[in-house]
């Protein structure tokens, strides 16, 4: 998995030179769910990995979280694209608020985060 993530980062860097890679991100421009929504979601998903729970409670996103957790935190992406890489099918979820974040998803987990502050 680490080798595939490295390949992804190299490919993403060449495709999106204007953006920089953020391994862990949080932003004031993205609204964190309410505490009640968070508590309900965590109770309804008792099998959530600790990383996902931590990101949900902190209102941040990190490489390794499940795509369902990302959807809970940020909602429907502005745009979704499917990308066939030589090693796997990936999805690119693009969110646009005051800044832009692109999440690369593979095997239902976030494997890359790109951010543009424009």
C-alpha positions in Angstrom: 0.0 0.0 0.0 2.8 2.4 0.8 4.4 1.9 -2.6 1.0 2.6 -4.3 0.6 5.8 -2.2 4.1 6.9 -3.3 3.2 6.4 -6.9 0.0 8.4 -6.4 1.9 11.3 -4.9 4.4 11.4 -7.7 1.7 11.3 -10.3 -0.4 13.9 -8.6 2.6 16.2 -8.2 3.3 16.2 -11.9 -0.4 16.6 -12.8 -1.1 19.4 -10.4 2.1 21.4 -10.2 0.3 24.5 -8.9 -0.9 22.6 -5.9 0.9 21.4 -2.9 0.5 18.1 -1.0 -1.0 18.2 2.4 -0.7 15.0 4.5 -3.1 16.2 7.1 -5.4 19.1 6.6 -8.1 21.1 8.3 -9.6 24.4 7.3 -11.8 27.2 8.6 -13.5 27.3 5.2 -14.9 23.8 5.7 -17.6 23.6 8.3 -17.3 20.9 10.9 -20.4 18.9 11.7 -22.2 19.7 15.0 -21.2 17.7 18.1 -24.7 16.0 18.0 -24.1 14.9 14.4 -20.6 13.7 15.3 -21.8 11.7 18.3 -24.7 10.1 16.3 -22.4 9.2 13.4 -19.8 7.6 15.7 -22.5 5.6 17.6 -24.0 4.4 14.3 -20.5 3.3 13.0 -18.9 1.4 16.0 -16.4 -0.2 13.6 -14.8 3.1 12.7 -11.0 3.0 12.8 -9.4 5.2 15.5 -7.9 7.5 12.9 -11.3 8.2 11.5 -12.8 8.9 14.9 -9.9 11.2 15.8 -10.3 13.1 12.5 -14.1 13.4 13.0 -13.8 14.8 16.6 -11.0 17.2 15.5 -12.7 18.3 12.3 -9.7 17.4 10.1 -8.9 15.0 7.3 -5.9 12.8 6.9 -4.5 10.3 4.5 -5.8 6.9 5.5 -9.4 7.8 6.5 -12.3 6.0 4.9 -14.1 7.7 2.1 -17.3 7.5 4.1 -15.7 9.5 6.9 -14.6 12.1 4.3 -18.2 12.3 3.0 -19.5 12.7 6.5 -17.0 15.6 7.2 -17.3 17.5 3.9 -20.5 16.2 2.3 -21.1 15.8 -1.5 -18.0 16.8 -3.5 -18.3 19.6 -6.1 -17.0 17.2 -8.7 -16.0 13.5 -8.8 -13.7 11.8 -11.4 -12.6 8.3 -11.9 -9.0 7.7 -12.8 -7.6 4.4 -14.0 -4.0 4.1 -12.7 -1.9 1.1 -13.7 -2.1 -0.3 -10.2 -5.8 0.6 -9.3 -8.9 2.5 -10.1 -8.9 5.8 -8.1 -11.5 8.5 -7.5 -10.8 12.2 -7.3 -13.2 14.1 -5.1 -12.9 17.9 -5.6 -14.3 20.3 -3.0 -14.5 24.0 -3.7 -15.2 26.5 -0.9 -12.9 29.5 -0.3 -10.0 27.2 -1.2 -10.0 24.0 -3.1 -9.2 20.5 -1.8 -8.8 17.4 -3.9 -8.9 14.0 -2.3 -7.6 10.9 -4.1 -9.4 7.8 -3.0 -8.3 4.2 -3.6 -9.8 1.1 -2.1 -12.4 3.3 -0.3 -9.6 5.2 1.6 -8.0 8.6 1.1 -4.5 8.1 -0.3 -3.7 11.7 -1.3 -4.8 15.2 -0.4 -4.1 18.2 -2.5 -4.8 21.8 -1.6 -5.0 25.0 -3.5 -5.5 28.3 -1.5 -6.7 30.3 -4.5 
